[in-house]
């Protein structure tokens, strides 16, 4: 949290890539023109910024770097997924080791994070398994599902493991995508 009296000084030291609305292309244009920090924009002429970024984007950037942003602060958002992953102390060479790790560590962690007594009580959109290999390449496998199924995780691990190509496994992860609560709402039709 930044107190109002420290807002301009806080923004002044921020890299422009941290300012909402500054993407990779805008950042490149700004840096090519010598703008790197919030303080550079605070001192810049509006016309120059609009020349670089366009009328609206230049104006918005100057507003935000001067602490003017009328958008409401959102402190809560709905959770989109729940997952757990662990980098292993020692790489696994065999599928059976990965399956045992699922059984002993990751499935209990996931169940605890979901906060349900039974797997079938958690409604989801999909399940995903992630494996990272000894060469730091990774693969993920997902399937659509309505409720969590531990057996599906084992199927996904076997499928992901087929992509190992003799590499050992250094990280294993599980996740479920949760349904958007707004998708459950039925729209009302205005019938006269």
Backbone as numpy.savetxt, mean C-alpha at the origin, in Angstrom:
# Nx Ny Nz CAx CAy CAz Cx Cy Cz
1.91 15.56 14.17 1.07 16.73 14.17 1.96 17.98 14.17
1.60 18.93 13.35 2.38 20.16 13.22 1.53 21.32 13.72
1.99 22.05 14.76 1.23 23.21 15.23 1.16 24.30 14.14
0.08 25.07 14.09 -0.09 26.07 13.03 1.09 27.04 12.90
1.68 27.43 14.01 2.79 28.39 13.95 4.07 27.79 13.35
4.14 26.47 13.24 5.31 25.81 12.66 5.05 25.25 11.27
3.84 25.45 10.75 3.44 24.84 9.49 4.32 25.27 8.32
4.53 26.56 8.11 5.31 27.02 6.96 6.76 26.55 7.03
7.34 26.56 8.23 8.72 26.08 8.39 8.80 24.58 8.12
7.78 23.84 8.53 7.75 22.40 8.29 7.69 22.11 6.80
6.76 22.78 6.10 6.62 22.57 4.66 7.87 23.03 3.92
8.51 24.09 4.39 9.70 24.64 3.73 10.81 23.61 3.58
10.96 22.73 4.55 12.06 21.75 4.51 11.67 20.44 3.83
10.41 20.31 3.43 9.97 19.07 2.78 10.45 18.99 1.33
10.83 17.80 0.92 11.12 17.54 -0.49 9.81 17.67 -1.25
9.86 18.17 -2.48 8.64 18.37 -3.26 7.91 17.06 -3.55
8.62 15.94 -3.56 7.93 14.67 -3.82 7.00 14.30 -2.67
7.13 14.95 -1.53 6.26 14.70 -0.38 5.00 15.57 -0.40
4.92 16.51 -1.33 3.77 17.40 -1.43 2.68 16.70 -2.25
1.45 16.61 -1.72 0.37 15.95 -2.48 0.19 16.60 -3.86
0.11 15.75 -4.87 -0.10 16.24 -6.23 1.16 16.32 -7.06
2.32 16.20 -6.43 3.58 16.24 -7.17 3.98 14.81 -7.50
3.77 14.44 -8.76 4.14 13.11 -9.22 5.51 13.12 -9.87
5.94 11.99 -10.41 7.28 11.89 -10.99 7.55 12.89 -12.12
6.59 13.10 -13.00 6.82 14.02 -14.12 6.87 15.47 -13.64
5.96 15.85 -12.74 5.98 17.21 -12.18 7.28 17.44 -11.43
7.69 16.45 -10.65 8.93 16.57 -9.88 10.12 16.80 -10.80
10.17 16.06 -11.89 11.27 16.21 -12.85 11.29 17.63 -13.43
10.12 18.14 -13.82 10.05 19.52 -14.36 10.49 20.54 -13.33
10.01 20.36 -12.10 10.35 21.31 -11.04 11.85 21.28 -10.74
12.42 20.10 -10.64 13.86 20.00 -10.35 14.70 20.55 -11.48
14.27 20.32 -12.72 15.00 20.89 -13.87 14.98 22.42 -13.84
13.95 22.99 -13.21 13.84 24.44 -13.10 14.46 24.96 -11.81
15.03 24.06 -10.98 15.73 24.49 -9.77 14.88 24.50 -8.51
13.74 23.85 -8.54 12.86 23.77 -7.36 12.98 22.37 -6.76
13.39 22.32 -5.49 13.60 21.03 -4.83 12.82 20.86 -3.53
12.63 21.96 -2.80 12.00 21.92 -1.49 10.77 22.82 -1.44
9.98 22.64 -0.38 8.82 23.49 -0.19 9.18 24.96 -0.17
10.33 25.30 0.43 10.74 26.71 0.50 11.00 27.30 -0.88
11.42 26.48 -1.83 11.63 26.96 -3.20 10.31 27.38 -3.82
9.26 26.65 -3.53 7.94 26.97 -4.07 7.34 28.16 -3.32
7.58 28.23 -2.02 7.09 29.37 -1.22 7.65 30.68 -1.75
8.87 30.65 -2.27 9.51 31.87 -2.78 9.29 32.08 -4.27
8.69 31.12 -4.96 8.55 31.19 -6.41 7.40 32.10 -6.83
7.51 32.63 -8.04 6.41 33.41 -8.62 5.36 32.46 -9.17
4.11 32.78 -8.93 3.01 31.92 -9.37 3.04 31.72 -10.88
3.29 32.77 -11.62 3.31 32.67 -13.09 4.34 31.66 -13.58
5.49 31.61 -12.93 6.55 30.66 -13.32 6.11 29.22 -13.06
5.46 28.98 -11.91 4.97 27.64 -11.58 3.88 27.20 -12.56
3.01 28.14 -12.92 1.95 27.81 -13.86 2.50 27.55 -15.26
3.58 28.22 -15.58 4.26 27.98 -16.86 4.82 26.56 -16.91
5.37 26.11 -15.79 5.97 24.78 -15.70 4.94 23.65 -15.63
3.88 23.86 -14.84 2.96 22.78 -14.51 1.56 22.93 -15.07
1.25 24.10 -15.57 -0.13 24.38 -15.98 -0.77 25.30 -14.97
-1.84 25.96 -15.40 -2.46 26.99 -14.56 -2.94 26.44 -13.22
-3.75 25.37 -13.28 -4.33 24.84 -12.04 -3.27 24.17 -11.16
-2.43 23.31 -11.76 -1.44 22.56 -10.97 -0.43 23.50 -10.32
0.00 24.53 -11.05 0.94 25.51 -10.48 0.33 26.24 -9.30
-0.94 26.65 -9.45 -1.64 27.35 -8.37 -1.81 26.43 -7.15
-2.23 25.16 -7.40 -2.42 24.21 -6.30 -1.12 23.96 -5.53
-0.04 23.80 -6.27 1.25 23.55 -5.62 1.64 24.71 -4.73
1.47 25.92 -5.23 1.83 27.08 -4.41 0.94 27.16 -3.17
-0.35 26.88 -3.33 -1.27 26.89 -2.19 -0.81 25.87 -1.14
-0.54 24.66 -1.58 -0.18 23.60 -0.63 1.15 23.89 0.06
2.09 24.46 -0.66 3.39 24.77 -0.05 3.30 25.96 0.90
2.20 26.70 0.80 1.96 27.80 1.74 0.95 27.42 2.82
0.70 26.12 2.94 -0.15 25.61 4.01 -1.63 25.79 3.79
-2.04 26.06 2.55 -3.45 26.25 2.25 -3.96 25.02 1.51
-4.77 24.24 2.20 -5.31 23.01 1.62 -6.66 22.75 2.27
-7.75 23.09 1.59 -9.08 22.98 2.22 -9.62 21.55 2.32
-8.89 20.57 1.81 -9.39 19.20 1.88 -9.51 18.76 3.34
-10.58 18.01 3.68 -10.72 17.55 5.07 -9.64 16.52 5.40
-9.22 16.54 6.64 -8.25 15.56 7.12 -9.00 14.26 7.41
-8.57 13.17 6.80 -9.19 11.87 7.01 -8.27 11.06 7.90
-8.76 10.76 9.09 -7.93 10.02 10.04 -8.28 8.55 10.10
-9.43 8.19 9.53 -9.84 6.79 9.53 -10.13 6.36 8.10
-9.77 5.15 7.80 -10.13 4.58 6.51 -10.38 3.10 6.70
-11.17 2.56 5.82 -11.50 1.16 5.98 -10.34 0.29 5.53
-10.14 -0.76 6.26 -9.05 -1.70 6.00 -9.34 -2.46 4.72
-8.35 -2.57 3.83 -8.54 -3.24 2.55 -7.98 -4.66 2.55
-7.02 -4.91 3.43 -6.46 -6.26 3.47 -5.87 -6.52 4.85
-5.67 -7.78 5.12 -5.01 -8.22 6.35 -4.00 -9.27 5.93
-2.79 -9.15 6.45 -1.78 -10.11 6.08 -0.65 -10.18 7.08
0.23 -11.12 6.85 1.44 -11.26 7.65 2.50 -11.89 6.77
3.74 -11.49 7.01 4.86 -12.09 6.28 6.07 -12.07 7.17
6.98 -12.99 6.89 8.20 -13.06 7.69 9.38 -13.42 6.82
10.47 -12.69 7.05 11.74 -13.07 6.45 12.32 -14.17 7.34
12.74 -15.23 6.75 13.17 -16.42 7.48 14.60 -16.26 8.01
14.87 -16.84 9.14 16.23 -16.83 9.69 17.19 -17.59 8.78
16.69 -18.71 8.26 17.45 -19.54 7.32 16.55 -19.85 6.14
17.07 -19.70 4.95 16.27 -19.97 3.76 15.77 -21.41 3.77
14.55 -21.58 3.24 13.98 -22.92 3.11 14.32 -23.47 1.74
14.72 -24.74 1.72 15.08 -25.42 0.47 13.93 -26.27 -0.07
12.98 -26.62 0.81 11.95 -27.58 0.43 10.55 -27.03 0.69
9.62 -27.46 -0.14 8.22 -27.06 -0.01 7.67 -27.45 1.36
8.03 -28.60 1.84 7.51 -29.07 3.14 7.88 -28.09 4.26
9.06 -27.48 4.19 9.46 -26.50 5.21 8.54 -25.28 5.16
8.21 -24.85 3.96 7.32 -23.68 3.79 5.93 -24.01 4.34
5.43 -25.20 4.01 4.11 -25.60 4.49 4.08 -25.69 6.01
5.14 -26.22 6.59 5.21 -26.32 8.06 5.25 -24.93 8.69
5.93 -23.97 8.05 6.00 -22.60 8.53 4.62 -21.94 8.47
3.87 -22.23 7.42 2.49 -21.75 7.33 1.68 -22.25 8.51
1.79 -23.55 8.75 1.03 -24.21 9.79 1.38 -23.68 11.18
2.67 -23.55 11.46 3.15 -23.20 12.80 3.11 -21.71 13.09
3.37 -20.87 12.07 3.58 -19.45 12.33 2.55 -18.55 11.64
2.49 -18.61 10.31 1.72 -17.61 9.58 0.20 -17.77 9.70
-0.32 -18.98 9.61 -1.76 -19.14 9.75 -2.27 -18.72 11.13
-1.59 -19.09 12.23 -2.03 -18.58 13.54 -1.95 -17.05 13.63
-0.89 -16.45 13.05 -0.78 -14.98 13.07 -1.93 -14.34 12.31
-2.23 -14.88 11.13 -3.30 -14.32 10.31 -4.65 -14.45 11.01
-4.90 -15.59 11.60 -6.17 -15.80 12.30 -6.32 -14.80 13.45
-5.24 -14.57 14.16 -5.27 -13.60 15.27 -5.55 -12.19 14.74
-4.91 -11.82 13.64 -5.12 -10.48 13.07 -6.53 -10.30 12.52
-7.11 -11.36 12.03 -8.49 -11.28 11.53 -9.50 -11.17 12.67
-9.12 -11.67 13.84 -9.98 -11.54 15.01 -11.24 -12.38 14.98
-11.19 -13.51 14.30 -12.34 -14.41 14.22 -11.98 -15.75 14.84
-12.96 -16.37 15.49 -12.72 -17.69 16.08 -12.62 -18.77 15.01
-13.41 -18.60 13.94 -13.42 -19.60 12.87 -13.06 -18.93 11.55
-12.30 -19.63 10.71 -11.90 -19.09 9.41 -13.13 -18.70 8.57
-14.17 -19.54 8.62 -15.34 -19.35 7.78 -16.12 -18.08 8.13
-15.85 -17.49 9.28 -16.56 -16.28 9.70 -16.02 -15.00 9.06
-14.90 -15.10 8.35 -14.30 -13.92 7.73 -14.63 -13.89 6.25
-15.39 -12.89 5.86 -15.74 -12.72 4.44 -14.63 -11.93 3.76
-14.19 -12.41 2.59 -13.07 -11.81 1.89 -13.36 -11.73 0.39
-12.44 -11.10 -0.34 -12.52 -11.08 -1.80 -11.51 -12.05 -2.41
-10.33 -12.16 -1.78 -9.31 -13.06 -2.34 -8.27 -13.41 -1.28
-7.50 -14.46 -1.58 -6.38 -14.89 -0.75 -5.12 -14.83 -1.60
-4.01 -14.45 -0.97 -2.74 -14.31 -1.69 -1.60 -14.92 -0.89
-0.68 -15.56 -1.60 0.57 -16.04 -1.02 1.70 -15.34 -1.74
2.70 -14.93 -0.97 3.89 -14.26 -1.53 5.12 -15.04 -1.09
5.99 -15.34 -2.04 7.29 -15.95 -1.74 8.39 -15.06 -2.30
9.41 -14.83 -1.49 10.61 -14.13 -1.99 11.73 -15.15 -1.95
12.50 -15.18 -3.04 13.54 -16.19 -3.18 14.91 -15.65 -2.79
15.89 -16.53 -2.79 17.25 -16.17 -2.37 17.87 -15.08 -3.22
17.42 -14.92 -4.47 17.95 -13.85 -5.33 17.12 -12.57 -5.23
16.24 -12.50 -4.23 15.38 -11.35 -3.93 14.26 -11.13 -4.95
14.12 -12.03 -5.91 12.95 -11.99 -6.80 11.78 -12.54 -6.00
10.58 -12.07 -6.31 9.43 -12.58 -5.58 8.30 -12.93 -6.53
7.39 -13.72 -6.03 6.22 -14.10 -6.80 5.02 -14.10 -5.88
3.86 -13.80 -6.44 2.62 -13.88 -5.68 1.60 -14.68 -6.48
0.74 -15.37 -5.75 -0.34 -16.13 -6.37 -1.60 -15.80 -5.58
-2.68 -15.45 -6.30 -3.94 -15.08 -5.65 -5.10 -15.86 -6.23
-6.13 -16.04 -5.43 -7.36 -16.65 -5.89 -8.53 -15.92 -5.24
-9.59 -15.80 -5.99 -10.83 -15.23 -5.46 -11.45 -16.23 -4.50
-11.97 -15.73 -3.39 -12.63 -16.59 -2.40 -13.63 -15.74 -1.62
-14.67 -16.39 -1.14 -15.68 -15.65 -0.36 -15.37 -15.66 1.13
-14.77 -16.77 1.60 -14.34 -16.86 3.00 -12.92 -17.43 3.02
-12.23 -17.22 4.13 -10.85 -17.68 4.25 -10.81 -19.21 4.30
-9.89 -19.78 3.52 -9.72 -21.23 3.50 -8.23 -21.55 3.66
-7.83 -22.11 4.81 -6.43 -22.48 4.99 -5.94 -23.43 3.89
-6.78 -24.35 3.45 -6.35 -25.30 2.42 -6.01 -24.57 1.11
-6.71 -23.48 0.82 -6.39 -22.70 -0.38 -5.00 -22.08 -0.26
-4.62 -21.66 0.95 -3.26 -21.12 1.13 -2.21 -22.17 0.78
-2.45 -23.43 1.17 -1.50 -24.49 0.86 -1.42 -24.71 -0.65
-2.57 -24.65 -1.34 -2.55 -24.78 -2.81 -1.76 -23.64 -3.45
-1.97 -22.43 -2.94 -1.27 -21.26 -3.49 0.24 -21.35 -3.24
0.62 -21.87 -2.07 2.05 -22.04 -1.77 2.67 -23.04 -2.73
1.96 -24.13 -3.00 2.50 -25.13 -3.94 2.66 -24.52 -5.33
1.67 -23.74 -5.76 1.76 -23.10 -7.07 2.91 -22.10 -7.13
3.05 -21.29 -6.10 4.14 -20.31 -6.07 5.49 -21.01 -6.00
5.55 -22.11 -5.27 6.80 -22.86 -5.11 7.29 -23.45 -6.43
6.37 -23.73 -7.34 6.76 -24.25 -8.65 7.59 -23.24 -9.45
7.55 -22.01 -9.05 8.31 -20.94 -9.74 9.70 -20.74 -9.14
10.09 -21.58 -8.18 11.37 -21.41 -7.48 12.58 -21.57 -8.38
12.54 -22.51 -9.30 13.69 -22.81 -10.17 14.97 -23.03 -9.38
14.92 -23.94 -8.44 16.07 -24.33 -7.62 16.48 -23.27 -6.59
15.80 -22.14 -6.54 16.15 -21.10 -5.56 15.55 -21.46 -4.21
16.19 -21.02 -3.15 15.63 -21.22 -1.82 14.67 -20.07 -1.51
13.83 -20.28 -0.53 12.82 -19.29 -0.13 13.34 -18.54 1.09
13.31 -17.19 1.03 13.79 -16.38 2.15 12.69 -15.61 2.86
11.49 -15.50 2.24 10.37 -14.80 2.86 9.07 -15.48 2.43
8.14 -15.59 3.38 6.83 -16.15 3.09 5.78 -15.18 3.63
4.74 -14.92 2.83 3.67 -14.04 3.28 2.30 -14.54 2.87
1.31 -14.23 3.70 -0.09 -14.56 3.43 -0.91 -13.29 3.59
-1.93 -13.12 2.76 -2.84 -12.00 2.96 -4.21 -12.32 2.39
-5.20 -11.59 2.87 -6.55 -11.68 2.34 -7.02 -10.26 2.02
-7.70 -10.11 0.89 -8.30 -8.83 0.53 -9.71 -8.81 1.08
-10.03 -7.75 1.79 -11.34 -7.64 2.42 -12.33 -6.93 1.51
-13.60 -7.27 1.61 -14.60 -6.58 0.78 -14.74 -5.12 1.21
-14.99 -4.24 0.26 -15.22 -2.83 0.54 -16.61 -2.70 1.13
-16.74 -2.11 2.33 -18.06 -2.00 2.95 -19.05 -1.23 2.06
-18.56 -0.29 1.27 -19.44 0.50 0.40 -20.00 -0.34 -0.74
-19.32 -1.43 -1.11 -19.82 -2.29 -2.17 -21.07 -3.05 -1.72
-21.25 -3.17 -0.41 -22.38 -3.90 0.13 -23.68 -3.07 0.09
-23.52 -1.75 -0.09 -24.70 -0.89 -0.08 -25.46 -0.99 -1.39
-26.76 -1.04 -1.29 -27.59 -1.05 -2.48 -28.04 0.38 -2.74
-27.92 0.83 -3.99 -28.32 2.18 -4.32 -29.84 2.29 -4.38
-30.34 3.43 -3.91 -31.76 3.70 -3.98 -32.09 4.35 -5.31
-33.13 3.89 -5.95 -33.59 4.52 -7.19 -34.68 5.54 -6.87
-34.55 6.71 -7.45 -35.56 7.76 -7.23 -36.72 7.53 -8.20
-37.73 6.84 -7.72 -38.90 6.55 -8.55 -40.04 7.47 -8.16
-40.65 8.08 -9.14 -41.78 8.98 -8.83 -43.10 8.28 -8.98
